[in-house]
Amino acid sequence: MAQKTASPRVAIARAGAPLPMLAAKEATEANMMIPVFTGERHMIEAEAEKLDWDISGFELIEAEGEVASGMAAALACGEGRADVLMKGQLHTDAFMRAAVSRDAGLRTGRRFVHIFHITTADGTGSITISDAAVNVSPDMATRQDATTEVVKLLHKLGNARPKVAFLSATESAIESVPSSMDGRALRDWARENIENADFSGPLAFDLIISPKSVATKKMTDDPVAGKADAIIVPDIVSGNALFKSFVYLAGGCAGGIVMGAKVPILLTSRADPPAARLSSVALGAIMAAT
Protein backbone atom coordinates (compact mmCIF):
# COMPACT_ATOMS: atom_id res chain seq x y z
CA MET A 1 0.00 0.00 0.00
CA ALA A 2 2.85 2.41 0.86
CA GLN A 3 4.29 2.00 -2.63
CA LYS A 4 1.07 3.37 -4.14
CA THR A 5 1.53 6.72 -2.38
CA ALA A 6 4.01 9.50 -3.11
CA SER A 7 7.29 8.85 -1.31
CA PRO A 8 7.48 11.05 1.81
CA ARG A 9 10.58 12.94 2.86
CA VAL A 10 11.82 11.19 6.00
CA ALA A 11 14.12 13.11 8.34
CA ILE A 12 16.41 10.57 10.01
CA ALA A 13 17.75 11.81 13.33
CA ARG A 14 21.46 10.97 13.54
CA ALA A 15 21.52 8.70 10.54
CA GLY A 16 25.22 7.79 10.56
CA ALA A 17 25.07 4.20 11.81
CA PRO A 18 24.64 0.81 10.10
CA LEU A 19 21.01 0.02 10.98
CA PRO A 20 19.34 3.36 10.15
CA MET A 21 21.36 3.70 6.94
CA LEU A 22 20.50 0.17 5.80
CA ALA A 23 16.82 0.79 6.55
CA ALA A 24 16.95 4.09 4.67
CA LYS A 25 18.60 2.48 1.65
CA GLU A 26 16.13 -0.41 1.48
CA ALA A 27 13.13 1.89 1.94
CA THR A 28 14.44 4.34 -0.65
CA GLU A 29 15.00 1.55 -3.18
CA ALA A 30 11.44 0.33 -2.47
CA ASN A 31 10.13 3.85 -3.22
CA MET A 32 8.84 4.20 0.34
CA MET A 33 10.83 7.30 1.26
CA ILE A 34 13.14 10.12 0.25
CA PRO A 35 15.77 10.38 3.00
CA VAL A 36 16.77 13.62 4.69
CA PHE A 37 19.86 12.78 6.71
CA THR A 38 20.84 14.59 9.89
CA GLY A 39 23.95 14.07 11.97
CA GLU A 40 27.69 13.93 11.47
CA ARG A 41 28.47 14.11 7.75
CA HIS A 42 31.56 11.91 7.91
CA MET A 43 29.65 9.13 9.71
CA ILE A 44 26.73 9.26 7.29
CA GLU A 45 28.96 9.24 4.23
CA ALA A 46 31.07 6.40 5.64
CA GLU A 47 28.01 4.22 6.22
CA ALA A 48 26.67 5.03 2.75
CA GLU A 49 30.02 4.03 1.22
CA LYS A 50 29.89 0.67 3.04
CA LEU A 51 26.50 0.08 1.40
CA ASP A 52 27.76 1.25 -2.01
CA TRP A 53 25.02 3.87 -1.94
CA ASP A 54 25.38 7.22 -3.67
CA ILE A 55 23.56 9.70 -1.41
CA SER A 56 24.81 12.86 -3.10
CA GLY A 57 21.33 13.62 -4.44
CA PHE A 58 19.73 13.70 -0.96
CA GLU A 59 19.67 16.47 1.62
CA LEU A 60 22.13 16.14 4.49
CA ILE A 61 21.79 18.44 7.50
CA GLU A 62 24.99 18.50 9.51
CA ALA A 63 24.68 18.28 13.30
CA GLU A 64 26.99 17.06 16.04
CA GLY A 65 25.75 14.67 18.71
CA GLU A 66 22.39 13.27 19.75
CA VAL A 67 20.71 16.45 20.94
CA ALA A 68 21.61 18.57 17.93
CA SER A 69 20.83 15.79 15.44
CA GLY A 70 17.47 15.06 17.03
CA MET A 71 16.49 18.72 17.00
CA ALA A 72 17.67 19.19 13.40
CA ALA A 73 15.45 16.35 12.23
CA ALA A 74 12.47 17.52 14.30
CA LEU A 75 12.84 21.08 13.01
CA ALA A 76 12.95 19.85 9.42
CA CYS A 77 9.56 18.25 10.01
CA GLY A 78 8.13 21.17 11.95
CA GLU A 79 9.15 23.61 9.23
CA GLY A 80 7.67 21.47 6.46
CA ARG A 81 10.97 20.36 4.92
CA ALA A 82 10.24 16.71 5.78
CA ASP A 83 7.06 14.67 6.15
CA VAL A 84 8.08 11.94 8.61
CA LEU A 85 10.46 11.92 11.59
CA MET A 86 12.54 8.77 12.12
CA LYS A 87 14.85 7.77 14.98
CA GLY A 88 18.39 6.90 14.01
CA GLN A 89 21.44 6.31 16.22
CA LEU A 90 20.39 8.17 19.37
CA HIS A 91 18.71 7.34 22.64
CA THR A 92 14.93 7.34 22.70
CA ASP A 93 14.71 9.99 25.43
CA ALA A 94 16.86 12.42 23.42
CA PHE A 95 14.84 11.73 20.28
CA MET A 96 11.47 12.20 21.96
CA ARG A 97 12.63 15.35 23.79
CA ALA A 98 13.34 16.87 20.39
CA ALA A 99 9.99 15.72 19.02
CA VAL A 100 7.96 17.22 21.87
CA SER A 101 10.01 20.42 22.12
CA ARG A 102 7.93 23.52 21.52
CA ASP A 103 10.72 24.83 19.27
CA ALA A 104 10.29 21.87 16.90
CA GLY A 105 6.73 22.85 16.00
CA LEU A 106 5.36 19.30 16.00
CA ARG A 107 2.80 19.66 18.78
CA THR A 108 -0.85 19.64 17.76
CA GLY A 109 -2.60 19.70 21.11
CA ARG A 110 -3.19 15.94 20.93
CA ARG A 111 -1.21 13.50 23.02
CA PHE A 112 1.62 11.55 21.44
CA VAL A 113 0.73 7.84 21.43
CA HIS A 114 2.69 4.89 20.12
CA ILE A 115 1.02 2.19 18.02
CA PHE A 116 2.40 -1.19 16.96
CA HIS A 117 0.84 -2.83 13.91
CA ILE A 118 1.89 -6.48 14.04
CA THR A 119 1.42 -8.86 11.13
CA THR A 120 1.38 -12.61 11.68
CA ALA A 121 4.29 -14.77 10.56
CA ASP A 122 2.33 -16.10 7.56
CA GLY A 123 1.10 -12.63 6.63
CA THR A 124 -2.59 -13.57 6.82
CA GLY A 125 -3.58 -11.55 9.88
CA SER A 126 -2.64 -8.61 12.07
CA ILE A 127 -3.19 -7.04 15.48
CA THR A 128 -2.64 -3.45 16.56
CA ILE A 129 -1.54 -2.45 20.08
CA SER A 130 -1.41 0.93 21.80
CA ASP A 131 0.53 2.10 23.79
CA ALA A 132 3.51 -0.18 24.33
CA ALA A 133 6.42 2.25 24.12
CA VAL A 134 5.75 5.90 25.02
CA ASN A 135 3.14 6.46 27.73
CA VAL A 136 3.99 4.61 30.95
CA SER A 137 0.70 4.98 32.85
CA PRO A 138 -1.67 6.67 30.40
CA ASP A 139 -4.63 8.45 31.94
CA MET A 140 -8.13 8.16 30.49
CA ALA A 141 -7.68 11.13 28.17
CA THR A 142 -4.48 9.64 26.75
CA ARG A 143 -6.17 6.30 26.15
CA GLN A 144 -9.06 8.09 24.47
CA ASP A 145 -6.55 9.74 22.13
CA ALA A 146 -4.87 6.36 21.58
CA THR A 147 -8.21 4.82 20.64
CA THR A 148 -8.93 7.62 18.19
CA GLU A 149 -5.49 7.31 16.58
CA VAL A 150 -5.70 3.51 16.33
CA VAL A 151 -9.03 3.72 14.51
CA LYS A 152 -7.62 6.42 12.23
CA LEU A 153 -4.62 4.22 11.38
CA LEU A 154 -6.73 1.13 10.70
CA HIS A 155 -9.09 3.12 8.49
CA LYS A 156 -6.05 4.28 6.47
CA LEU A 157 -4.91 0.66 6.20
CA GLY A 158 -8.21 -0.28 4.60
CA ASN A 159 -10.16 -1.61 7.57
CA ALA A 160 -13.53 0.11 7.16
CA ARG A 161 -14.85 -0.92 10.58
CA PRO A 162 -12.11 -2.02 12.98
CA LYS A 163 -12.89 -3.93 16.16
CA VAL A 164 -11.17 -2.46 19.22
CA ALA A 165 -10.82 -4.13 22.62
CA PHE A 166 -9.91 -2.55 25.97
CA LEU A 167 -7.63 -4.94 27.85
CA SER A 168 -8.08 -5.98 31.45
CA ALA A 169 -7.86 -9.24 33.41
CA THR A 170 -11.61 -9.82 33.36
CA GLU A 171 -14.68 -9.24 31.21
CA SER A 172 -16.57 -7.76 34.17
CA ALA A 173 -16.20 -4.25 35.59
CA ILE A 174 -14.93 -4.87 39.12
CA GLU A 175 -13.91 -2.02 41.42
CA SER A 176 -10.94 -3.97 42.77
CA VAL A 177 -9.55 -4.20 39.21
CA PRO A 178 -9.13 -0.57 38.09
CA SER A 179 -8.36 -1.47 34.46
CA SER A 180 -11.73 -3.22 34.21
CA MET A 181 -13.58 -0.11 35.36
CA ASP A 182 -11.53 1.97 32.91
CA GLY A 183 -12.25 -0.53 30.15
CA ARG A 184 -15.98 -0.17 30.56
CA ALA A 185 -15.74 3.63 30.70
CA LEU A 186 -13.53 3.73 27.59
CA ARG A 187 -15.88 1.41 25.72
CA ASP A 188 -18.84 3.66 26.50
CA TRP A 189 -16.91 6.80 25.54
CA ALA A 190 -15.66 5.30 22.27
CA ARG A 191 -19.10 4.09 21.22
CA GLU A 192 -20.40 7.60 21.77
CA ASN A 193 -17.55 9.52 20.13
CA ILE A 194 -15.88 7.43 17.39
CA GLU A 195 -17.66 6.40 14.22
CA ASN A 196 -17.14 3.40 11.94
CA ALA A 197 -15.65 1.08 14.55
CA ASP A 198 -16.82 -1.47 17.14
CA PHE A 199 -15.65 -1.40 20.74
CA SER A 200 -15.75 -3.80 23.69
CA GLY A 201 -14.33 -3.79 27.18
CA PRO A 202 -13.22 -4.78 29.58
CA LEU A 203 -11.95 -7.98 27.98
CA ALA A 204 -9.31 -10.42 29.19
CA PHE A 205 -6.73 -11.39 26.58
CA ASP A 206 -8.23 -14.80 25.80
CA LEU A 207 -11.57 -13.17 25.03
CA ILE A 208 -9.84 -10.71 22.73
CA ILE A 209 -8.22 -13.28 20.45
CA SER A 210 -9.79 -16.71 21.06
CA PRO A 211 -13.15 -17.59 19.48
CA LYS A 212 -13.06 -20.81 21.55
CA SER A 213 -12.92 -18.84 24.81
CA VAL A 214 -15.68 -16.58 23.56
CA ALA A 215 -17.92 -19.57 22.87
CA THR A 216 -17.10 -21.19 26.21
CA LYS A 217 -18.02 -18.03 28.09
CA LYS A 218 -21.11 -17.51 25.93
CA MET A 219 -20.06 -14.10 24.59
CA THR A 220 -20.65 -14.76 20.90
CA ASP A 221 -22.94 -11.73 20.66
CA ASP A 222 -20.08 -9.39 21.57
CA PRO A 223 -19.04 -7.40 18.44
CA VAL A 224 -15.32 -7.58 19.22
CA ALA A 225 -14.63 -10.63 21.40
CA GLY A 226 -12.56 -13.28 19.63
CA LYS A 227 -11.97 -11.18 16.54
CA ALA A 228 -10.33 -7.94 17.67
CA ASP A 229 -8.23 -5.89 15.28
CA ALA A 230 -6.76 -3.69 18.01
CA ILE A 231 -6.01 -3.68 21.73
CA ILE A 232 -5.83 -0.58 23.92
CA VAL A 233 -3.74 -1.50 26.97
CA PRO A 234 -3.92 0.06 30.46
CA ASP A 235 -0.17 0.57 30.90
CA ILE A 236 3.18 0.23 29.19
CA VAL A 237 4.09 -3.03 30.97
CA SER A 238 1.12 -4.97 29.61
CA GLY A 239 1.48 -3.39 26.19
CA ASN A 240 5.20 -4.07 25.96
CA ALA A 241 4.75 -7.67 27.11
CA LEU A 242 1.98 -8.27 24.58
CA PHE A 243 3.95 -6.75 21.71
CA LYS A 244 7.08 -8.77 22.49
CA SER A 245 5.04 -11.96 22.92
CA PHE A 246 3.58 -11.55 19.44
CA VAL A 247 7.05 -10.90 18.01
CA TYR A 248 9.31 -13.30 19.92
CA LEU A 249 6.92 -16.18 20.59
CA ALA A 250 4.65 -16.01 17.54
CA GLY A 251 7.08 -14.65 14.93
CA GLY A 252 5.11 -11.50 14.19
CA CYS A 253 6.55 -8.48 12.37
CA ALA A 254 5.92 -5.22 14.23
CA GLY A 255 5.89 -1.83 12.57
CA GLY A 256 5.71 1.04 15.05
CA ILE A 257 4.53 4.61 14.72
CA VAL A 258 3.93 7.54 17.06
CA MET A 259 0.81 9.53 16.21
CA GLY A 260 -0.65 12.75 17.53
CA ALA A 261 2.16 14.98 16.22
CA LYS A 262 2.20 17.19 13.13
CA VAL A 263 3.95 14.34 11.27
CA PRO A 264 4.21 10.58 11.82
CA ILE A 265 7.12 9.65 14.08
CA LEU A 266 9.02 6.37 13.65
CA LEU A 267 10.45 5.19 16.96
CA THR A 268 12.59 2.29 15.78
CA SER A 269 14.78 0.17 18.06
CA ARG A 270 18.30 -1.16 17.66
CA ALA A 271 16.78 -4.63 18.16
CA ASP A 272 14.37 -4.24 15.23
CA PRO A 273 15.06 -6.55 12.28
CA PRO A 274 15.11 -5.02 8.78
CA ALA A 275 11.54 -6.16 8.04
CA ALA A 276 10.21 -4.35 11.11
CA ARG A 277 12.03 -1.15 10.14
CA LEU A 278 10.58 -1.32 6.64
CA SER A 279 7.15 -1.95 8.12
CA SER A 280 7.49 1.18 10.25
CA VAL A 281 8.54 3.26 7.23
CA ALA A 282 5.54 1.91 5.33
CA LEU A 283 3.20 3.00 8.12
CA GLY A 284 4.79 6.45 8.10
CA ALA A 285 4.39 6.74 4.34
CA ILE A 286 0.73 5.76 4.52
CA MET A 287 -0.05 8.20 7.30
CA ALA A 288 1.98 11.02 5.71
CA ALA A 289 -0.22 10.68 2.62
CA THR A 290 -3.32 11.95 4.49
GIUR-V513209 format. One line per field, one symbol per residue. ss: DSSP state (@ for helix, = for strand, . for the rest). psi: psi as a letter, one per 30 degrees, with the letter a starting at -180 (. if undefined). burial: 1 if it has 24 or more other C-alpha atoms within 12 Angstrom, else 0. Layout:
# GIUR-V513209
ss=???
psi=???
burial=???
This chain:
# GIUR-V513209
ss=.@@@...======....@@@@@@@@@@@@...=======.@@@@@@@@@@........====..@@@@@@@@@@@@@@.....====....@@@@@@@@@.@@@........=======......=====.........@@@@@@@@@@@@@@@@@.....======..........@@@@@@@@@@@@@@@@...=======.@@@@@.@@@@@@.............===...@@@@@@@@@@@@@@...=======....===.......@@@@@@@@@@@@@@@..
psi=eefflkklkjjjjifileeeeeeeeeeefghfljkjkkakeeeeeeeeeeghkjgfglkjjkkkleeeeeeeeeeeeeggflfkkkkbilkeeeeeeeefkeffgfkfflkkkkkkjkkleggfllkkkkkgfejeikaeeefeeeeeeeeeeeefggjfiljkkjkaglgkjkefiefeeeeeeeeeeeeffklhlkkkllkleefefjeeeeeeghgffkfekfhkflkjlflfeeeeeeefeeefefgljjkkkklflelkkjillffkleeeeeeeeeeeeeeff.
burial=01000011111111111111111111110011111111111011101100000010011111101111111111111100111111111101011111111001111000111111111000000111111111100101011111111111111110001111111111111000001111111110111001001111111111111000010000000111111111111111011101110110000111111111111111111001011111111111111110
